[in-house]
Amino acid sequence: MRSQIIQAQIAPALVLIAITTLASLNLFQHATNPAKYLAIGVTAATGLLATISQYAAVREGEALLNSISLLEKPSALSSKIAASRSALVQTTVAIVGIDAAIFALVVWAILGK
């Protein structure tokens, strides 16, 4: 699951690198509105797809935790893993919150003056 989450971040990270670079060079200030909206749209699309894949990985992890919790004689490791369900819930909240905050900052960097 971790490798899926990491791989899902490659495209959005590259998009954010490009947006950050363009914004730091004040290139959006002189860009046309359609170019600005395209940048926002591409950022939204890549971010949304990454969020969906992250959420899917979390849901699969949750299913695994549920399966582990059904074991009759779990090992110490599997018991510890099964007990980490609350961390998954926190991870889901963090993913959505961080993604929303980053998207708001991207919109501000592109449209802000």
Backbone torsions as a table, in degrees:
resi	resn	phi	psi	omega
1	MET	NA	-38.4	-178.4
2	ARG	-62.4	-41.0	-179.0
3	SER	-67.0	-34.0	176.2
4	GLN	-64.2	-43.3	179.9
5	ILE	-64.4	-42.2	179.5
6	ILE	-64.5	-46.2	-179.9
7	GLN	-64.4	-33.0	179.8
8	ALA	-68.6	-16.5	-178.4
9	GLN	-91.3	-8.6	-175.5
10	ILE	-63.7	-54.1	-178.5
11	ALA	-62.7	-48.1	178.0
12	PRO	-61.8	-35.3	178.6
13	ALA	-64.3	-41.7	178.1
14	LEU	-64.8	-39.9	177.3
15	VAL	-63.7	-44.6	179.8
16	LEU	-65.6	-34.7	175.3
17	ILE	-61.8	-45.6	179.6
18	ALA	-63.8	-45.1	-179.5
19	ILE	-62.8	-44.4	-179.9
20	THR	-62.2	-42.8	179.5
21	THR	-63.8	-47.9	-179.9
22	LEU	-63.4	-40.7	-180.0
23	ALA	-68.0	-39.6	-179.0
24	SER	-68.9	-23.9	176.7
25	LEU	-91.2	6.4	-179.4
26	ASN	57.6	30.1	-178.4
27	LEU	-78.1	-21.7	177.0
28	PHE	-73.6	-22.7	-179.5
29	GLN	-60.8	-33.9	-178.0
30	HIS	-102.8	0.5	-178.2
31	ALA	-76.5	155.1	175.9
32	THR	-73.8	158.8	178.3
33	ASN	-59.0	-43.1	177.5
34	PRO	-59.3	-37.1	177.9
35	ALA	-66.2	-39.4	177.9
36	LYS	-64.5	-45.0	-179.7
37	TYR	-66.6	-34.3	176.0
38	LEU	-63.5	-44.2	178.6
39	ALA	-61.3	-41.5	178.1
40	ILE	-66.1	-42.7	180.0
41	GLY	-63.5	-43.8	178.3
42	VAL	-64.3	-41.3	177.6
43	THR	-62.8	-44.1	179.9
44	ALA	-63.4	-44.4	-178.3
45	ALA	-64.4	-48.3	-179.2
46	THR	-67.1	-37.1	177.9
47	GLY	-66.4	-42.1	179.3
48	LEU	-64.3	-44.6	178.9
49	LEU	-63.4	-39.0	177.2
50	ALA	-65.6	-40.9	179.2
51	THR	-64.1	-41.1	178.6
52	ILE	-62.1	-44.6	-179.4
53	SER	-68.6	-35.7	175.7
54	GLN	-64.4	-43.8	179.9
55	TYR	-64.1	-39.4	177.3
56	ALA	-62.6	-41.1	178.2
57	ALA	-64.1	-38.9	178.0
58	VAL	-65.7	-42.8	179.1
59	ARG	-63.0	-40.0	176.8
60	GLU	-65.4	-39.1	175.9
61	GLY	-62.8	-38.7	177.9
62	GLU	-64.4	-40.6	176.7
63	ALA	-62.9	-39.4	177.1
64	LEU	-63.4	-43.1	177.8
65	LEU	-61.7	-39.8	177.7
66	ASN	-63.4	-41.0	178.7
67	SER	-65.7	-42.2	179.5
68	ILE	-63.3	-38.3	-178.2
69	SER	-67.3	-15.9	179.4
70	LEU	-88.1	-5.4	179.6
71	LEU	-62.9	139.1	180.0
72	GLU	-70.4	-43.2	-179.1
73	LYS	-127.3	76.9	-177.9
74	PRO	-71.6	146.8	174.2
75	SER	-73.7	171.1	178.0
76	ALA	-61.4	-39.5	180.0
77	LEU	-65.9	-46.9	-178.7
78	SER	-67.0	-32.6	175.4
79	SER	-64.5	-42.4	178.8
80	LYS	-64.4	-42.5	179.0
81	ILE	-64.1	-45.1	-179.3
82	ALA	-62.6	-28.4	-178.9
83	ALA	-79.4	-3.4	-176.1
84	SER	-90.7	18.0	-178.5
85	ARG	-59.7	-38.9	-179.2
86	SER	-64.1	-30.9	176.8
87	ALA	-65.8	-34.6	177.2
88	LEU	-65.9	-40.6	178.3
89	VAL	-63.0	-44.3	178.3
90	GLN	-62.8	-38.5	178.7
91	THR	-62.9	-42.6	179.1
92	THR	-61.5	-45.0	178.7
93	VAL	-63.2	-42.6	180.0
94	ALA	-63.9	-42.2	-179.8
95	ILE	-58.3	-50.1	-177.6
96	VAL	-66.6	-44.1	-178.8
97	GLY	-64.1	-46.4	180.0
98	ILE	-65.4	-42.6	179.0
99	ASP	-61.8	-41.9	178.8
100	ALA	-64.5	-42.2	179.6
101	ALA	-64.7	-43.6	179.3
102	ILE	-64.0	-41.6	179.6
103	PHE	-63.7	-40.9	177.3
104	ALA	-60.8	-40.6	178.1
105	LEU	-66.4	-36.8	177.7
106	VAL	-63.8	-46.7	179.2
107	VAL	-60.5	-42.1	178.6
108	TRP	-63.2	-43.0	-179.6
109	ALA	-65.3	-34.1	-177.3
110	ILE	-82.8	-45.2	-174.8
111	LEU	-95.3	-21.5	-177.2
112	GLY	-63.7	160.2	-178.6
113	LYS	-121.4	NA	NA
